[in-house]
Amino acid sequence: MSDNRSAAAPHVVRLPQYTKADQEEILGDGDDPFGVASAGLTWLPKEEHFGIRHEDRLVAHAGLRLLPVAIGAAETEVVGVGGVAVAPGMQGQGLARLVVTAALEHARTMGPGHALLFCRPPLVPLYRHLGWHPLDTDVLVEQPEDRLVTMPLRTMVTPLRDGARWPSGPVRLFSLPM
Ligand SMILES: CC(C)(COP(=O)(O)OP(=O)(O)OC[C@H]1O[C@@H](n2cnc3c(N)ncnc32)[C@H](O)[C@@H]1OP(=O)(O)O)[C@@H](O)C(=O)NCCC(=O)NCCS
């Protein structure tokens, strides 16, 4: 029997890099593929990249990056998750679940007790379904020219270790958002 079936099953690979062209391969070259341009924010690139290929084309991505953060009085780090993207023709088939789950598996080896992401309000139910929780506190993030702004998108977190509890208090990223 040929092995076509297992070859066709989507699986996540670690990507050595993730360029603008890679993102365009997934989401096209529109002006605002993540629908967040109106927030007017400057974002950091991610450092670790996970992807799914289908018929030699990149069709899904999730990125990770360590972020220094203050939560209440505690200064710590979180794993930022960003650039989550699935090609329009492949959405609704569980690829975001697959690639985010693989990225979080790696995030568990990075040290912090939580991962954090920013998303548009309509995506909160999707991420809730994947085990993330929205924060109710304001989240301050850095922007160019020493500006500190309140993140206008929703912030969601998920534990990376059994028993990890998100501390109470306001949240401040010591970096641009990712
Ligand atoms: C957001 C995006 C990544 C989702 O990708 P996707 O492959 O369609 O998502 P999935 O099919 O993996 O869905 C994940 C899970 O959420 C569920 N889900 C989807 N929409 C939901 C909703 N509104 N409420 C609750 N659950 C929802 C799915 O049923 C699935 O659950 P299951 O695995 O138990 O069946 C994709 O639409 C995209 O790339 N959008 C453009 C870029 C973008 O906005 N990225 C987000 C950056 S934060």
The ligand as an ORCA input file, in Angstrom:
! r2SCAN-3c Opt
* xyz 0 1
  C      -7.795     32.573     13.503
  C      -7.285     31.425     12.630
  C      -5.797     31.233     12.888
  C      -8.058     30.149     12.988
  O      -7.553     29.074     12.216
  P      -8.398     27.740     11.918
  O      -7.459     26.742     11.334
  O      -9.618     28.085     11.159
  O      -8.808     27.271     13.390
  P      -9.148     25.766     13.822
  O      -9.937     25.115     12.726
  O      -7.901     25.081     14.252
  O     -10.069     26.014     15.063
  C      -9.594     25.831     16.379
  C     -10.710     25.364     17.273
  O     -11.537     26.482     17.603
  C     -12.886     26.157     17.328
  N     -13.564     27.389     16.997
  C     -13.489     28.108     15.862
  N     -14.245     29.199     15.951
  C     -14.811     29.175     17.162
  C     -15.719     30.030     17.860
  N     -16.181     31.149     17.311
  N     -16.081     29.690     19.113
  C     -15.608     28.568     19.706
  N     -14.762     27.713     19.095
  C     -14.365     28.019     17.847
  C     -12.821     25.163     16.199
  O     -14.000     24.371     16.134
  C     -11.630     24.345     16.621
  O     -11.989     23.446     17.649
  P     -11.775     21.855     17.533
  O     -10.317     21.667     17.199
  O     -12.154     21.344     18.885
  O     -12.693     21.422     16.427
  C      -7.535     31.742     11.122
  O      -8.893     32.095     10.951
  C      -6.662     32.854     10.552
  O      -5.527     32.610     10.127
  N      -7.183     34.111     10.522
  C      -6.445     35.221      9.941
  C      -5.237     35.621     10.786
  C      -5.589     35.907     12.233
  O      -6.511     36.668     12.530
  N      -4.852     35.265     13.163
  C      -5.090     35.364     14.577
  C      -3.994     36.070     15.274
  S      -4.304     36.102     17.052
*
